[in-house]
Amino acid sequence: MPPRDNLALLARLLAGLQPGPPPPAVPALQPPWPAPRELQLRYPVAAGAETARRSFCVLAWLCCPVTEVAEALWLQVLVEALVGSAAGPLRKALIDSGLGEDLYPPHACETETLQLAVRFGLRGTEPEHAGAIEQLVLGTLARLAEQGLDRELLEASLHQVELAGREIVPPFPILLLSRASRLWYYGADPKDGLRFGEQLAALRRRLAAEPDLPERTLRRWLLDNPHRLRLVARPDPELFVERERALRARLAELSARLDAAERQRLAERARALRAAQATPDPPAALARLPRLEPHQVPRAVRRLPTEMREHAGVPILEHPVFANGMVYLGLAFDTAELEEELVALLPLFGLATTEMGAAGLDYEQMARRIQRYTGGVWSELVAGAEVHTGAPRERLLIDGKALAHNGHQLVAIVRDLVGAPDPHDAKRLGDLVREAHARAEAALIPRGTRLAILRAARGLGRRFRRREQWAGVSQLLFLRALAATLAEELPQLIERLETLGRRLLVRQRLLVSVAGDPQSIAALRAEIDALIEALPAAGGGSGAVAPDGRGPAGTAASGPVAAGAERAATEGIAIASEVAFAARLLPVAPITSEAAPALELLAHVLSLDYLYQRIRVQGGAYGGWCQYGQEDGVLVMASYRDPHLEETLQVFDGVWAFARERLDDAALEAVRLGALAPGLRPPSPAEVLSTARRRWLLGIDDELRQRLRDGLFELDAAAVRRLALPVLEQGLAAAGTAALAARERLLAAARALQLPLTITEAS
């Protein structure tokens, strides 16, 4: 929408309004501490779980108010130089020390509060290492303050901050508003949050005029600042039981104080609450809510600008889009025909390819180069199936981004990483394994629902098994075992990574994508062609790849997930948590099916009218929803931070009865716009590249997408019932279910519901 139209609308709405009372005073700054403090914490792990090297130690400083915009920005740049990349001197000192497995927290600056906080530390350590970690951090900072901080590293950090401020990432308008409101909350000028370019230029001038600024800042805010906390958190297998016991005792104490009349009043209030939660909003109240109607949104699908060319047999997808001075490059290598023992190593191989040395540079030199000229180079693994044939589509992605004027540097860096990788640095490879293991352990609860979904799906077909193997609990267990035997395994691990590189990083397996302004793409064509030519034509070993780069030639189709497939076992993942994460996946029908639009609409009804109401509103979970996976042909039901596992599994069981009895035209019209909404937001340049690449690999064209969107506009409740309910009923018989929860809660739910259950210990 043109800004002029928005401003005209606001002028009409605000006409005649008078200024209101001033906002409450901004809270006072925290009184500075006269001396550093220490805090010891415990966190729960499962009974009998391994506790060695599972503690955290963090040093944190309270620094300047965020309303001091220039100083806060400078601190963020300085912290980026210290720990923002593998070349950061403090990050390197912490990782190389062997005192812990991974840097923690991953974001060292806290900028949302009134006063900016800086935090450095390690996870995967021991409580007795806290003193050594503190001395290492302070000693490294003192050495840098005395000897000076590398100016090339500072320039690279400025580059990273500039790139982060310029890149268009969703939801970009909201991010811009948050930059303004964050200052406004605390009484500063909100426009200062939008003057990013001016502030960065002023910072560069200040650095030029004050050569000792980095060292003075280190002393002022870190070395000489007594407002410092040393926090140590250690795992405790008894804490979960202690908390449960304390809660029961507290409830018993409260209960004992109640007389009969008070108990009756509480019971009546509980019944009234349940009745209110179960009562639909009256139509008259709903009618007062402003809403768009389906006819007010575009019917045509949004088409992604894509031009295809080829060089040396490698397909190249070009996406000319407005990118605000950025350029994006993506390489996709076909992994579908690798041996199983190599497939399990692919997540680690991706890390080793992008985060170790290459082309004669060690990892620190390569990290400096990446930080100085790009916005990062990273790896990802994707697994899917061609929607028409079911042929597997499995890829290792090596993606990167840069400011457009550094596009040639981005291509050169990626060329060196994939054309001349070097996995021989045993120390660095060991650090990568330990860091990956620590991140996987720490992600158990934050990613609980995602892990449950991956686990529930793994029995539904090859693509689902691959995803769980690469990003689920299976990957955690693999990394845990590898980290435990790393000293003996490193030589063989290096050899296997070398084998993977020779087999995988070849032209025969490659697809290239590039997105950016048209002139930026044109300027990189010759260098992209040179990158392709630098790779071997084909790797050793078995595994032919089709000439179009889309997948293995002659591979038997795995097919869209078929209703009636062998049912996956109900799986429990035992973790130390007071809440649960549950998922059930139903194989239904993919985007190519006539039922696809009906399933999309049905998923929205089930999500908002059934699962959200029962699991979130009535059950008290943080979330409960249903989603239709168009490309995979699955219906996903899930809960997030859920206090009632048994009841949630029963809610999953009731989905068929609800759909059969409650799906009517009123329910459908209430969600139709929500089903249409995902196609309305303009994609970011990075999303254009990744989405177009995925659609190309899976065979999803605009005609297929338009057919689905037309159905979302046209189908009524009778049509949705006719098309979706039969496949929903068949899918229920082949569904996979998984839950992450405390072992006792898993066993209790299995007993109550008479579920056959297998349990994997994860905490």
KOLZA-706088 format. One record per residue (C-alpha): x, y, z; residue in one letter. Coordinates in steps of 0.5 Angstrom, whole numbers, padded with zeros to 4 digits, always signed. Layout:
# residues N
XYZA/...
END
This chain:
# residues 763
+0000+0000+0000M/+0003+0007-0002P/+0005+0011+0005P/+0001+0017+0002R/-0005+0013+0002D/-0004+0010+0009N/-0002+0017+0012L/-0009+0020+0009A/-0013+0014+0013L/-0009+0016+0019L/-0010+0023+0018A/-0018+0022+0018R/-0018+0017+0024L/-0014+0022+0028L/-0017+0028+0026A/-0020+0032+0032G/-0016+0028+0037L/-0013+0032+0043Q/-0006+0030+0046P/-0007+0025+0052G/-0004+0025+0059P/+0004+0024+0059P/+0006+0017+0059P/+0008+0014+0066P/+0015+0016+0068A/+0021+0011+0065V/+0023+0007+0071P/+0030+0009+0074A/+0036+0005+0072L/+0039+0000+0076Q/+0043+0002+0082P/+0050+0000+0080P/+0053-0006+0084W/+0059-0004+0088P/+0062-0011+0087A/+0061-0017+0082P/+0056-0022+0085R/+0055-0030+0084E/+0049-0034+0083L/+0048-0041+0083Q/+0042-0045+0080L/+0040-0052+0079R/+0036-0054+0073Y/+0032-0061+0072P/+0034-0067+0068V/+0031-0074+0068A/+0033-0079+0074A/+0039-0083+0072G/+0041-0078+0066A/+0048-0076+0065E/+0050-0070+0069T/+0058-0069+0067A/+0059-0063+0062R/+0052-0061+0062R/+0053-0055+0067S/+0053-0047+0064F/+0057-0042+0066C/+0056-0034+0064V/+0059-0028+0066L/+0054-0022+0065A/+0055-0014+0065W/+0050-0009+0066L/+0052-0003+0061C/+0049+0003+0058C/+0042+0005+0057P/+0039+0003+0050V/+0037+0010+0050T/+0044+0012+0049E/+0043+0010+0042V/+0050+0011+0039A/+0054+0008+0045E/+0049+0002+0045A/+0050+0001+0037L/+0058+0001+0039W/+0057-0004+0044L/+0054-0009+0039Q/+0059-0008+0034V/+0065-0009+0039L/+0061-0015+0042V/+0060-0018+0035E/+0068-0017+0034A/+0069-0021+0040L/+0065-0027+0039V/+0061-0026+0033G/+0065-0031+0029S/+0070-0037+0029A/+0075-0031+0028A/+0073-0027+0034G/+0078-0027+0040P/+0074-0029+0046L/+0070-0034+0042R/+0076-0037+0040K/+0079-0037+0047A/+0073-0040+0050L/+0072-0046+0045I/+0080-0047+0045D/+0080-0048+0052S/+0076-0054+0053G/+0073-0052+0059L/+0066-0053+0055G/+0063-0055+0049E/+0059-0049+0046D/+0059-0041+0047L/+0053-0039+0051Y/+0048-0035+0050P/+0048-0035+0043P/+0046-0028+0043H/+0051-0024+0047A/+0048-0017+0047C/+0041-0016+0050E/+0038-0010+0047T/+0030-0010+0049E/+0031-0008+0056T/+0032-0001+0059L/+0040-0002+0060Q/+0044-0006+0055L/+0047-0013+0058A/+0053-0016+0055V/+0054-0024+0056R/+0059-0029+0055F/+0060-0036+0057G/+0060-0043+0056L/+0055-0049+0056R/+0057-0056+0057G/+0062-0055+0062T/+0063-0057+0070E/+0061-0052+0076P/+0068-0053+0078E/+0070-0049+0072H/+0067-0043+0073A/+0073-0039+0076G/+0077-0042+0070A/+0072-0039+0065I/+0071-0032+0069E/+0079-0032+0069Q/+0079-0034+0062L/+0074-0028+0060V/+0077-0023+0064L/+0084-0025+0062G/+0083-0025+0054T/+0079-0018+0055L/+0085-0015+0059A/+0090-0017+0054R/+0086-0014+0048L/+0085-0008+0052A/+0093-0008+0053E/+0095-0010+0046Q/+0089-0007+0042G/+0083-0010+0038L/+0085-0013+0031D/+0082-0007+0026R/+0080-0012+0020E/+0076-0015+0025L/+0072-0009+0027L/+0071-0007+0020E/+0068-0014+0019A/+0064-0013+0025S/+0061-0006+0022L/+0060-0010+0016H/+0056-0015+0019Q/+0052-0010+0023V/+0051-0006+0017E/+0048-0012+0013L/+0043-0014+0019A/+0040-0007+0018G/+0040-0007+0011R/+0037-0014+0009E/+0030-0015+0008I/+0027-0021+0012V/+0020-0022+0014P/+0016-0019+0018P/+0021-0013+0015F/+0015-0007+0017P/+0015-0010+0024I/+0022-0010+0025L/+0022-0003+0023L/+0017-0001+0028L/+0020-0005+0033S/+0027-0001+0032R/+0023+0005+0033A/+0018+0003+0039S/+0024+0000+0043R/+0027+0007+0044L/+0020+0010+0045W/+0018+0006+0051Y/+0024+0009+0055Y/+0022+0016+0053G/+0027+0017+0047A/+0026+0019+0040D/+0023+0014+0036P/+0026+0016+0030K/+0033+0015+0032D/+0031+0008+0032G/+0030+0009+0024L/+0037+0013+0023R/+0041+0007+0022F/+0045+0009+0016G/+0047+0016+0020E/+0049+0012+0026Q/+0053+0007+0023L/+0057+0013+0019A/+0057+0017+0025A/+0060+0011+0029L/+0066+0010+0023R/+0068+0017+0024R/+0068+0017+0031R/+0073+0010+0030L/+0077+0014+0025A/+0078+0020+0030A/+0079+0016+0037E/+0083+0010+0035P/+0083+0008+0042D/+0076+0007+0043L/+0075+0000+0042P/+0080-0001+0048E/+0077+0005+0052R/+0070+0001+0051T/+0073-0005+0054L/+0076-0002+0060R/+0069+0002+0061R/+0064-0003+0060W/+0067-0010+0062L/+0074-0010+0065L/+0072-0004+0070D/+0065-0005+0071N/+0063-0008+0078P/+0056-0009+0076H/+0058-0016+0073R/+0054-0023+0075L/+0057-0030+0075R/+0052-0035+0074L/+0053-0042+0074V/+0047-0047+0073A/+0048-0055+0074R/+0044-0061+0072P/+0040-0064+0078D/+0036-0070+0077P/+0033-0069+0084E/+0030-0062+0082L/+0024-0065+0078F/+0022-0069+0084V/+0023-0064+0089E/+0019-0059+0085R/+0013-0064+0084E/+0013-0066+0091R/+0013-0058+0093A/+0008-0057+0089L/+0003-0063+0092R/+0005-0060+0099A/+0003-0053+0097R/-0003-0055+0094L/-0005-0060+0100A/-0004-0054+0105E/-0008-0049+0101L/-0014-0055+0101S/-0013-0056+0108A/-0015-0048+0109R/-0021-0049+0105L/-0028-0050+0109D/-0034-0053+0105A/-0037-0047+0103A/-0030-0044+0100E/-0030-0051+0096R/-0037-0050+0093Q/-0035-0043+0091R/-0029-0046+0088L/-0032-0052+0084A/-0038-0047+0082E/-0032-0042+0079R/-0029-0048+0075A/-0035-0050+0072R/-0037-0043+0070A/-0030-0042+0067L/-0031-0049+0063R/-0038-0047+0061A/-0035-0040+0058A/-0029-0044+0055Q/-0034-0048+0051A/-0039-0043+0049T/-0038-0040+0042P/-0038-0033+0041D/-0045-0030+0040P/-0046-0029+0032P/-0048-0021+0034A/-0041-0020+0037A/-0037-0024+0032L/-0041-0019+0027A/-0038-0013+0030R/-0031-0015+0028L/-0028-0012+0022P/-0026-0017+0017R/-0023-0018+0010L/-0028-0022+0005E/-0025-0027+0000P/-0027-0023-0006H/-0022-0017-0003Q/-0016-0021-0004V/-0012-0023-0010P/-0015-0030-0013R/-0008-0031-0018A/-0003-0034-0014V/+0004-0030-0013R/+0009-0032-0019R/+0016-0032-0017L/+0021-0029-0022P/+0025-0034-0025T/+0029-0035-0031E/+0033-0041-0032M/+0040-0042-0036R/+0045-0048-0036E/+0052-0048-0036H/+0057-0054-0036A/+0050-0059-0035G/+0049-0055-0029V/+0042-0052-0028P/+0042-0045-0026I/+0036-0041-0023L/+0036-0034-0023E/+0031-0029-0019H/+0031-0022-0021P/+0028-0018-0015V/+0029-0012-0011F/+0034-0014-0006A/+0036-0007-0003N/+0043-0008-0005G/+0044-0015-0003M/+0045-0021-0007V/+0044-0029-0005Y/+0047-0035-0007L/+0045-0042-0006G/+0048-0049-0008L/+0044-0055-0008A/+0048-0062-0008F/+0044-0069-0009D/+0045-0073-0003T/+0039-0079-0005A/+0044-0084-0007E/+0049-0084-0002L/+0050-0090+0003E/+0047-0090+0009E/+0053-0089+0014E/+0055-0083+0010L/+0048-0080+0010V/+0048-0080+0018A/+0054-0076+0017L/+0051-0070+0013L/+0049-0065+0018P/+0056-0065+0021L/+0059-0065+0014F/+0055-0059+0012G/+0058-0056+0018L/+0065-0058+0017A/+0064-0055+0009T/+0062-0048+0012T/+0066-0048+0018E/+0073-0050+0017M/+0079-0048+0013G/+0079-0049+0006A/+0083-0047+0000A/+0090-0047+0004G/+0086-0042+0009L/+0085-0045+0016D/+0078-0044+0020Y/+0080-0038+0023E/+0083-0034+0017Q/+0076-0037+0013M/+0072-0034+0018A/+0075-0027+0018R/+0074-0027+0010R/+0067-0030+0011I/+0065-0024+0016Q/+0069-0019+0013R/+0065-0020+0006Y/+0059-0024+0007T/+0053-0024+0011G/+0054-0031+0013G/+0055-0038+0009V/+0051-0044+0012W/+0049-0051+0011S/+0042-0054+0011E/+0039-0061+0009L/+0032-0062+0006V/+0028-0068+0004A/+0022-0069+0000G/+0019-0072-0006A/+0017-0070-0013E/+0010-0069-0012V/+0008-0073-0019H/+0012-0079-0019T/+0014-0079-0011G/+0022-0080-0013A/+0026-0078-0007P/+0029-0070-0007R/+0034-0070-0002E/+0039-0064-0002R/+0045-0061+0002L/+0044-0054+0001L/+0050-0049+0002I/+0047-0042+0002D/+0050-0035+0003G/+0049-0028+0002K/+0052-0021+0002A/+0052-0014+0000L/+0051-0013-0008A/+0058-0010-0008H/+0061-0016-0005N/+0058-0021-0009G/+0064-0023-0013H/+0067-0024-0006Q/+0061-0029-0004L/+0062-0033-0010V/+0069-0034-0009A/+0068-0036-0002I/+0063-0041-0004V/+0068-0044-0009R/+0073-0045-0004D/+0069-0048+0001L/+0066-0053-0004V/+0072-0054-0009G/+0077-0054-0004A/+0075-0056+0003P/+0080-0059+0008D/+0077-0063+0014P/+0084-0065+0017H/+0084-0060+0023D/+0082-0065+0028A/+0082-0060+0034K/+0077-0056+0030R/+0073-0062+0028L/+0072-0064+0035G/+0070-0057+0037D/+0065-0057+0032L/+0062-0064+0034V/+0062-0062+0041R/+0058-0055+0039E/+0053-0059+0035A/+0052-0064+0041H/+0051-0058+0046A/+0046-0054+0041R/+0042-0061+0040A/+0042-0062+0048E/+0040-0055+0049A/+0034-0055+0044A/+0030-0061+0047L/+0025-0057+0050I/+0025-0050+0046P/+0024-0055+0040R/+0020-0060+0043G/+0014-0060+0039T/+0018-0060+0032R/+0022-0066+0035L/+0015-0069+0037A/+0013-0068+0030I/+0019-0071+0026L/+0019-0077+0031R/+0012-0078+0030A/+0013-0078+0022A/+0019-0082+0021R/+0015-0088+0020G/+0011-0085+0014L/+0016-0086+0009G/+0023-0084+0007R/+0023-0077+0007R/+0020-0077+0014F/+0026-0081+0016R/+0031-0077+0013R/+0029-0071+0016R/+0028-0074+0023E/+0035-0077+0022Q/+0038-0070+0020W/+0034-0066+0025A/+0031-0070+0030G/+0032-0074+0037V/+0036-0079+0032S/+0041-0073+0031Q/+0042-0072+0038L/+0043-0079+0040L/+0048-0080+0034F/+0052-0073+0036L/+0052-0076+0044R/+0055-0082+0042A/+0060-0079+0037L/+0062-0074+0042A/+0063-0079+0048A/+0068-0083+0043T/+0071-0077+0039L/+0078-0078+0041A/+0078-0085+0038E/+0073-0083+0032E/+0077-0077+0030L/+0081-0080+0024P/+0076-0085+0022Q/+0071-0079+0022L/+0076-0074+0018I/+0077-0080+0013E/+0069-0081+0012R/+0068-0073+0011L/+0073-0073+0006E/+0070-0079+0002T/+0063-0075+0003L/+0066-0069+0000G/+0069-0073-0006R/+0062-0076-0008R/+0058-0070-0006L/+0061-0064-0008L/+0061-0065-0016V/+0058-0062-0022R/+0053-0068-0023Q/+0050-0067-0017R/+0049-0059-0017L/+0043-0054-0018L/+0045-0047-0017V/+0040-0041-0015S/+0042-0034-0015V/+0037-0028-0013A/+0038-0020-0013G/+0037-0014-0017D/+0038-0016-0024P/+0044-0012-0025Q/+0047-0016-0019S/+0045-0022-0022I/+0048-0020-0029A/+0055-0018-0026A/+0056-0025-0022L/+0054-0030-0028R/+0061-0031-0031A/+0064-0032-0023E/+0058-0037-0022I/+0060-0041-0029D/+0067-0041-0026A/+0065-0044-0020L/+0061-0049-0023I/+0068-0051-0028E/+0072-0051-0021A/+0068-0057-0019L/+0070-0064-0021P/+0065-0067-0027A/+0063-0073-0022A/+0065-0076-0016G/+0067-0083-0015G/+0062-0089-0013G/+0055-0091-0014S/+0049-0086-0015G/+0047-0084-0022A/+0044-0077-0022V/+0039-0075-0028A/+0041-0070-0033P/+0036-0065-0030D/+0039-0065-0024G/+0033-0066-0020R/+0034-0073-0018G/+0037-0080-0019P/+0036-0083-0025A/+0031-0089-0025G/+0030-0089-0018T/+0024-0092-0016A/+0018-0088-0014A/+0017-0087-0006S/+0010-0084-0008G/+0006-0079-0004P/+0004-0082+0003V/-0001-0087+0002A/-0007-0088+0006A/-0007-0095+0009G/+0001-0095+0010A/+0004-0099+0016E/+0002-0095+0022R/+0008-0092+0026A/+0009-0094+0033A/+0007-0089+0038T/+0013-0086+0041E/+0015-0083+0048G/+0021-0079+0048I/+0023-0078+0056A/+0026-0071+0058I/+0026-0067+0064A/+0020-0063+0063S/+0014-0060+0067E/+0010-0060+0061V/+0009-0064+0054A/+0010-0063+0047F/+0005-0068+0043A/+0004-0069+0035A/+0000-0074+0031R/+0001-0074+0023L/-0004-0077+0019L/-0002-0079+0012P/-0008-0076+0007V/-0007-0073+0000A/-0002-0069-0003P/-0002-0062-0007I/-0004-0066-0013T/-0010-0069-0011S/-0017-0066-0012E/-0018-0066-0004A/-0012-0062-0003A/-0016-0055-0002P/-0021-0059+0002A/-0016-0061+0007L/-0013-0054+0007E/-0019-0051+0009L/-0021-0057+0014L/-0014-0056+0017A/-0016-0049+0019H/-0023-0051+0022V/-0019-0056+0026L/-0014-0052+0028S/-0018-0046+0030L/-0025-0049+0032D/-0022-0055+0035Y/-0015-0056+0037L/-0014-0049+0039Y/-0020-0049+0044Q/-0019-0056+0047R/-0012-0056+0048I/-0010-0048+0049R/-0016-0045+0052V/-0019-0051+0056Q/-0013-0055+0057G/-0008-0049+0058G/-0002-0051+0054A/+0001-0045+0050Y/-0001-0048+0043G/-0005-0053+0040G/-0006-0053+0032W/-0007-0057+0026C/-0003-0056+0019Q/-0004-0059+0012Y/+0003-0061+0009G/+0001-0060+0002Q/+0008-0062-0001E/+0008-0068+0003D/+0001-0070+0004G/+0000-0070+0011V/-0004-0067+0017L/+0000-0065+0023V/-0004-0064+0030M/+0001-0062+0035A/+0001-0058+0042S/+0006-0054+0045Y/+0008-0053+0053R/+0002-0058+0054D/+0001-0059+0062P/-0004-0065+0060H/-0001-0070+0055L/-0007-0076+0056E/-0012-0071+0055E/-0009-0068+0049T/-0008-0075+0046L/-0016-0076+0047Q/-0017-0069+0043V/-0013-0072+0037F/-0017-0078+0038D/-0023-0074+0037G/-0022-0070+0031V/-0026-0075+0026W/-0032-0074+0030A/-0031-0066+0031F/-0030-0066+0023A/-0036-0070+0021R/-0041-0067+0026E/-0039-0059+0026R/-0036-0058+0020L/-0041-0053+0017D/-0041-0047+0012D/-0041-0042+0018A/-0034-0045+0021A/-0031-0045+0014L/-0033-0038+0012E/-0029-0036+0019A/-0023-0039+0017V/-0023-0038+0009R/-0019-0032+0009L/-0014-0035+0014G/-0013-0041+0009A/-0012-0036+0003L/-0007-0031+0007A/+0000-0035+0006P/+0000-0033-0001G/-0001-0025+0000L/+0005-0023+0004R/+0011-0021-0001P/+0016-0026+0000P/+0023-0023+0002S/+0029-0024-0003P/+0032-0030+0001A/+0025-0033+0001E/+0024-0032-0007V/+0031-0036-0008L/+0029-0042-0003S/+0021-0043-0005T/+0023-0043-0012A/+0028-0048-0011R/+0024-0052-0007R/+0018-0052-0012R/+0023-0053-0018W/+0026-0060-0014L/+0019-0062-0012L/+0015-0061-0019G/+0010-0056-0016I/+0009-0051-0022D/+0004-0045-0022D/-0002-0048-0025E/-0002-0053-0019L/-0002-0048-0014R/-0007-0044-0018Q/-0012-0050-0018R/-0011-0051-0010L/-0012-0043-0009R/-0018-0043-0014D/-0021-0049-0009G/-0020-0045-0003L/-0024-0040-0006F/-0030-0044-0009E/-0031-0050-0004L/-0037-0050+0001D/-0038-0055+0007A/-0041-0060+0003A/-0035-0061-0002A/-0030-0061+0004V/-0034-0066+0007R/-0034-0070+0001R/-0027-0069-0001L/-0023-0069+0006A/-0027-0074+0010L/-0026-0080+0007P/-0018-0079+0007V/-0018-0076+0014L/-0021-0083+0016E/-0016-0087+0012Q/-0011-0083+0015G/-0013-0084+0022L/-0011-0091+0021A/-0004-0090+0019A/-0002-0084+0024A/+0004-0084+0027G/+0004-0081+0034T/+0010-0078+0039A/+0011-0074+0045A/+0016-0071+0049L/+0015-0071+0056A/+0017-0074+0063A/+0018-0081+0063R/+0013-0082+0069E/+0008-0078+0065R/+0009-0082+0058L/+0008-0088+0062L/+0001-0085+0066A/-0002-0083+0059A/+0000-0090+0056A/-0003-0094+0062R/-0010-0089+0062A/-0011-0090+0054L/-0008-0097+0053Q/-0003-0095+0048L/+0003-0099+0046P/+0009-0094+0047L/+0016-0095+0046T/+0020-0090+0050I/+0027-0087+0048T/+0031-0083+0054E/+0033-0076+0051A/+0035-0072+0057S/
END
